Amino acid sequence: MGTTKFEFYTEEQNELAVLAKAIGHPARIAIIEHLISVGSCVCGAIVNELSLAQPTVSQHLKELKNAGIIKGSLEGNAICYCLDEKGFAKLNAFFGEITTHFENKNNACC
């Protein structure tokens, strides 16, 4: 399989692809759901909520942070995580376009 030619796509398309890839794993969805349920920044408690090893959770957190889905700040010896509004705003706009498409058009295809 060949490599993706990112330069053929718009900056927005590339950003959305990064965001979609980041949320494309069940463990990452579980992390996001946990952060939503807690409603505030979480320091270290995420490992206790998932049945995954600490290094695995750390890798998932890193992927989510690099994509702009979550934010992390250093507090003492711990990194505290919370949702990043900017990443979700981009996803919301994209999925909003899809929702609007289906609401305004009879999907007569297929």
ChimeraX commands (.cxc) that place a marker at each C-alpha (Angstrom):
marker #1 position 0.00,0.00,0.00 radius 0.5
marker #1 position 1.34,3.43,-0.91 radius 0.5
marker #1 position 1.76,6.37,1.38 radius 0.5
marker #1 position -0.90,9.04,1.63 radius 0.5
marker #1 position -0.08,12.23,-0.25 radius 0.5
marker #1 position -1.16,14.81,2.31 radius 0.5
marker #1 position -0.37,17.69,-0.04 radius 0.5
marker #1 position -3.28,16.62,-2.28 radius 0.5
marker #1 position -5.77,17.43,0.47 radius 0.5
marker #1 position -6.74,20.68,2.15 radius 0.5
marker #1 position -5.39,21.58,5.57 radius 0.5
marker #1 position -8.89,21.09,6.98 radius 0.5
marker #1 position -9.16,17.60,5.45 radius 0.5
marker #1 position -5.80,16.61,6.89 radius 0.5
marker #1 position -6.73,17.99,10.33 radius 0.5
marker #1 position -10.03,16.11,10.34 radius 0.5
marker #1 position -8.25,12.90,9.32 radius 0.5
marker #1 position -5.86,13.25,12.26 radius 0.5
marker #1 position -8.77,13.85,14.65 radius 0.5
marker #1 position -10.75,10.91,13.26 radius 0.5
marker #1 position -7.76,8.60,13.50 radius 0.5
marker #1 position -7.19,9.66,17.10 radius 0.5
marker #1 position -10.72,8.71,18.15 radius 0.5
marker #1 position -10.65,5.52,16.09 radius 0.5
marker #1 position -9.73,3.21,18.99 radius 0.5
marker #1 position -12.10,1.91,21.69 radius 0.5
marker #1 position -9.64,2.71,24.50 radius 0.5
marker #1 position -9.47,6.32,23.34 radius 0.5
marker #1 position -13.25,6.53,23.20 radius 0.5
marker #1 position -13.31,5.18,26.78 radius 0.5
marker #1 position -10.80,7.85,27.85 radius 0.5
marker #1 position -12.91,10.59,26.24 radius 0.5
marker #1 position -16.08,9.25,27.86 radius 0.5
marker #1 position -14.33,9.18,31.24 radius 0.5
marker #1 position -13.18,12.79,30.86 radius 0.5
marker #1 position -16.75,13.78,29.91 radius 0.5
marker #1 position -18.23,11.97,32.93 radius 0.5
marker #1 position -15.75,13.50,35.37 radius 0.5
marker #1 position -16.33,16.97,33.97 radius 0.5
marker #1 position -12.94,18.29,35.02 radius 0.5
marker #1 position -9.26,17.64,34.58 radius 0.5
marker #1 position -8.05,14.22,35.63 radius 0.5
marker #1 position -4.63,13.52,37.09 radius 0.5
marker #1 position -3.54,9.89,37.05 radius 0.5
marker #1 position -6.97,8.36,37.74 radius 0.5
marker #1 position -7.51,7.33,34.12 radius 0.5
marker #1 position -5.42,4.17,34.53 radius 0.5
marker #1 position -7.69,3.06,37.38 radius 0.5
marker #1 position -10.77,3.42,35.14 radius 0.5
marker #1 position -9.50,1.29,32.26 radius 0.5
marker #1 position -8.39,-2.31,32.28 radius 0.5
marker #1 position -5.16,-1.44,30.51 radius 0.5
marker #1 position -1.56,-1.16,31.63 radius 0.5
marker #1 position -0.27,2.28,32.53 radius 0.5
marker #1 position 2.13,2.47,29.55 radius 0.5
marker #1 position -0.73,1.61,27.19 radius 0.5
marker #1 position -2.96,4.31,28.67 radius 0.5
marker #1 position -0.08,6.77,28.43 radius 0.5
marker #1 position 0.35,5.99,24.73 radius 0.5
marker #1 position -3.36,6.54,24.08 radius 0.5
marker #1 position -3.27,9.82,26.01 radius 0.5
marker #1 position -0.28,10.91,23.95 radius 0.5
marker #1 position -2.11,10.18,20.69 radius 0.5
marker #1 position -5.21,12.06,21.83 radius 0.5
marker #1 position -3.12,15.01,22.98 radius 0.5
marker #1 position -1.04,15.16,19.78 radius 0.5
marker #1 position -4.25,15.19,17.73 radius 0.5
marker #1 position -5.77,18.03,19.76 radius 0.5
marker #1 position -8.57,15.98,21.32 radius 0.5
marker #1 position -7.33,16.48,24.89 radius 0.5
marker #1 position -5.07,18.95,26.68 radius 0.5
marker #1 position -2.53,18.15,29.35 radius 0.5
marker #1 position -0.92,20.34,31.96 radius 0.5
marker #1 position 1.79,19.50,34.45 radius 0.5
marker #1 position 0.70,19.77,38.09 radius 0.5
marker #1 position 3.46,18.69,40.42 radius 0.5
marker #1 position 4.62,15.26,39.33 radius 0.5
marker #1 position 1.39,14.44,37.48 radius 0.5
marker #1 position -0.03,15.45,34.13 radius 0.5
marker #1 position -3.69,16.45,34.33 radius 0.5
marker #1 position -5.86,15.90,31.27 radius 0.5
marker #1 position -9.08,17.47,30.05 radius 0.5
marker #1 position -10.95,17.74,26.75 radius 0.5
marker #1 position -9.72,20.27,24.19 radius 0.5
marker #1 position -12.64,22.35,22.93 radius 0.5
marker #1 position -10.88,23.26,19.66 radius 0.5
marker #1 position -10.54,19.67,18.47 radius 0.5
marker #1 position -14.14,18.88,19.28 radius 0.5
marker #1 position -15.33,22.07,17.59 radius 0.5
marker #1 position -13.73,20.89,14.34 radius 0.5
marker #1 position -15.32,17.45,14.67 radius 0.5
marker #1 position -18.68,19.00,15.56 radius 0.5
marker #1 position -18.58,21.24,12.49 radius 0.5
marker #1 position -17.76,18.30,10.21 radius 0.5
marker #1 position -20.40,15.98,11.62 radius 0.5
marker #1 position -22.84,18.90,11.68 radius 0.5
marker #1 position -22.42,19.23,7.90 radius 0.5
marker #1 position -23.21,15.53,7.51 radius 0.5
marker #1 position -26.25,15.81,9.77 radius 0.5
marker #1 position -27.50,18.84,7.85 radius 0.5
marker #1 position -27.07,16.94,4.59 radius 0.5
marker #1 position -29.35,14.15,5.79 radius 0.5
marker #1 position -31.88,16.52,7.34 radius 0.5
marker #1 position -32.23,18.63,4.17 radius 0.5
marker #1 position -32.19,15.94,1.54 radius 0.5
marker #1 position -34.04,12.74,0.97 radius 0.5
marker #1 position -31.23,10.27,0.72 radius 0.5
marker #1 position -32.43,8.52,-2.41 radius 0.5
marker #1 position -29.03,6.98,-3.06 radius 0.5
marker #1 position -28.82,3.18,-2.79 radius 0.5
marker link #1:1,2 radius 0.2
marker link #1:2,3 radius 0.2
marker link #1:3,4 radius 0.2
marker link #1:4,5 radius 0.2
marker link #1:5,6 radius 0.2
marker link #1:6,7 radius 0.2
marker link #1:7,8 radius 0.2
marker link #1:8,9 radius 0.2
marker link #1:9,10 radius 0.2
marker link #1:10,11 radius 0.2
marker link #1:11,12 radius 0.2
marker link #1:12,13 radius 0.2
marker link #1:13,14 radius 0.2
marker link #1:14,15 radius 0.2
marker link #1:15,16 radius 0.2
marker link #1:16,17 radius 0.2
marker link #1:17,18 radius 0.2
marker link #1:18,19 radius 0.2
marker link #1:19,20 radius 0.2
marker link #1:20,21 radius 0.2
marker link #1:21,22 radius 0.2
marker link #1:22,23 radius 0.2
marker link #1:23,24 radius 0.2
marker link #1:24,25 radius 0.2
marker link #1:25,26 radius 0.2
marker link #1:26,27 radius 0.2
marker link #1:27,28 radius 0.2
marker link #1:28,29 radius 0.2
marker link #1:29,30 radius 0.2
marker link #1:30,31 radius 0.2
marker link #1:31,32 radius 0.2
marker link #1:32,33 radius 0.2
marker link #1:33,34 radius 0.2
marker link #1:34,35 radius 0.2
marker link #1:35,36 radius 0.2
marker link #1:36,37 radius 0.2
marker link #1:37,38 radius 0.2
marker link #1:38,39 radius 0.2
marker link #1:39,40 radius 0.2
marker link #1:40,41 radius 0.2
marker link #1:41,42 radius 0.2
marker link #1:42,43 radius 0.2
marker link #1:43,44 radius 0.2
marker link #1:44,45 radius 0.2
marker link #1:45,46 radius 0.2
marker link #1:46,47 radius 0.2
marker link #1:47,48 radius 0.2
marker link #1:48,49 radius 0.2
marker link #1:49,50 radius 0.2
marker link #1:50,51 radius 0.2
marker link #1:51,52 radius 0.2
marker link #1:52,53 radius 0.2
marker link #1:53,54 radius 0.2
marker link #1:54,55 radius 0.2
marker link #1:55,56 radius 0.2
marker link #1:56,57 radius 0.2
marker link #1:57,58 radius 0.2
marker link #1:58,59 radius 0.2
marker link #1:59,60 radius 0.2
marker link #1:60,61 radius 0.2
marker link #1:61,62 radius 0.2
marker link #1:62,63 radius 0.2
marker link #1:63,64 radius 0.2
marker link #1:64,65 radius 0.2
marker link #1:65,66 radius 0.2
marker link #1:66,67 radius 0.2
marker link #1:67,68 radius 0.2
marker link #1:68,69 radius 0.2
marker link #1:69,70 radius 0.2
marker link #1:70,71 radius 0.2
marker link #1:71,72 radius 0.2
marker link #1:72,73 radius 0.2
marker link #1:73,74 radius 0.2
marker link #1:74,75 radius 0.2
marker link #1:75,76 radius 0.2
marker link #1:76,77 radius 0.2
marker link #1:77,78 radius 0.2
marker link #1:78,79 radius 0.2
marker link #1:79,80 radius 0.2
marker link #1:80,81 radius 0.2
marker link #1:81,82 radius 0.2
marker link #1:82,83 radius 0.2
marker link #1:83,84 radius 0.2
marker link #1:84,85 radius 0.2
marker link #1:85,86 radius 0.2
marker link #1:86,87 radius 0.2
marker link #1:87,88 radius 0.2
marker link #1:88,89 radius 0.2
marker link #1:89,90 radius 0.2
marker link #1:90,91 radius 0.2
marker link #1:91,92 radius 0.2
marker link #1:92,93 radius 0.2
marker link #1:93,94 radius 0.2
marker link #1:94,95 radius 0.2
marker link #1:95,96 radius 0.2
marker link #1:96,97 radius 0.2
marker link #1:97,98 radius 0.2
marker link #1:98,99 radius 0.2
marker link #1:99,100 radius 0.2
marker link #1:100,101 radius 0.2
marker link #1:101,102 radius 0.2
marker link #1:102,103 radius 0.2
marker link #1:103,104 radius 0.2
marker link #1:104,105 radius 0.2
marker link #1:105,106 radius 0.2
marker link #1:106,107 radius 0.2
marker link #1:107,108 radius 0.2
marker link #1:108,109 radius 0.2
marker link #1:109,110 radius 0.2
view
